[in-house]
Amino acid sequence: MVVDDVLAEVDDDLAHGDHASARRRLREALVARPHRLDLRLRLAEVYRTIGDLPQAGRWSYLADEPVAAEVDAFRTACGDDASYMLEALAWGEDDEGEEDDDVLVTATAWQRIAELRRSVAAAQKADGGRGASRRPGQPAEVPYPFTPPAGIRVLTPPEPPRRKPRLRELVGLGLIFVGLGIVLLIVLGVLIGAIWLISGFVRHTYL
């Protein structure tokens, strides 16, 4: 998976107002490359465009200077639970990322991941280790991926702008209309020919 190709395809999606495809491409890319901060920040931009503050804060949380309102919305949507935040970030274990990606990870990103892990460890220790049977970072009372706890209000994003038709779609429509025009001309020609033959037969037979 070439990250530059993914980002180029995302730019094309956004140029045509297709935010859903852009989000899907970036989320799929992050499954394979969870430590690519550029993919995370691009996904945050997409959510920011449609006004989804919690998701924008989720994917920009590891940035050097995230937007405070977005981070607050992300924390609120997670109930300010470090284990849920860590799981929502989908960072995985440190050895799950590719070595080339890890080299580009900023000190700020590593620090924030470490802070969340320390908070989760401290909470589990205070809980007497009862959370040890759960998958790391997965709170039992909150489903994943990103369903906020009951009572937490998440901003409803506005309806995204209508997607502009792409060039290949316009060309396809043009070819369809041209084809229909040709068919109509052929049918009209056949009808005119049939009328001409019938009229000729009538003239020669009865006149």
Residue pairs with C-beta under 8 A, 6 or more apart in sequence:
1 29
1 32
1 33
3 29
3 33
3 36
3 38
3 39
6 25
6 26
6 29
6 39
7 38
7 39
7 42
9 25
10 22
10 25
10 26
10 42
10 46
13 19
13 21
13 22
13 25
14 22
14 46
14 49
15 164
16 163
16 164
16 165
16 166
17 160
17 161
17 162
17 163
17 164
18 163
19 46
19 49
19 50
19 160
20 160
22 46
23 43
23 46
23 47
26 39
26 42
26 43
26 46
27 43
29 36
29 39
30 36
30 39
30 40
30 43
30 90
31 90
33 39
33 97
33 98
33 101
34 90
34 91
34 92
34 96
34 97
35 91
35 96
35 97
35 98
35 101
35 102
35 105
36 101
36 104
37 62
37 63
37 104
37 105
37 106
37 109
40 59
40 60
40 62
40 63
41 59
41 60
41 63
43 59
44 55
44 56
44 57
44 58
44 59
44 60
44 63
44 70
45 56
47 55
47 56
47 58
47 59
47 157
48 56
48 60
48 67
48 70
50 157
50 158
50 160
51 155
51 157
51 158
52 155
52 157
53 69
53 70
53 73
53 74
53 155
54 70
54 73
54 74
54 76
54 77
54 146
54 148
54 154
54 155
55 74
55 146
56 67
56 70
56 73
56 74
57 66
57 67
57 69
57 70
57 71
57 72
57 73
57 74
57 75
58 74
58 77
58 88
58 89
58 146
60 66
60 67
60 70
60 71
61 71
61 74
61 85
61 89
61 112
62 89
62 91
62 106
62 108
62 109
62 112
62 113
63 108
63 109
64 106
64 108
73 154
73 155
74 85
74 88
75 85
76 152
77 146
77 148
77 152
77 154
78 84
78 85
78 88
78 142
78 148
78 149
79 142
79 148
79 149
79 152
81 139
81 142
81 149
82 116
82 119
82 120
82 123
83 119
83 120
83 123
83 131
83 137
83 138
83 139
84 137
84 139
84 142
84 144
84 149
85 116
86 113
86 116
86 117
86 120
86 137
87 137
87 138
87 139
87 144
87 145
88 144
88 145
88 146
89 113
89 116
90 145
91 113
94 102
97 105
120 136
120 137
123 131
124 130
124 131
124 132
131 139
131 140
134 140
138 144
141 149
142 149
148 154
165 173
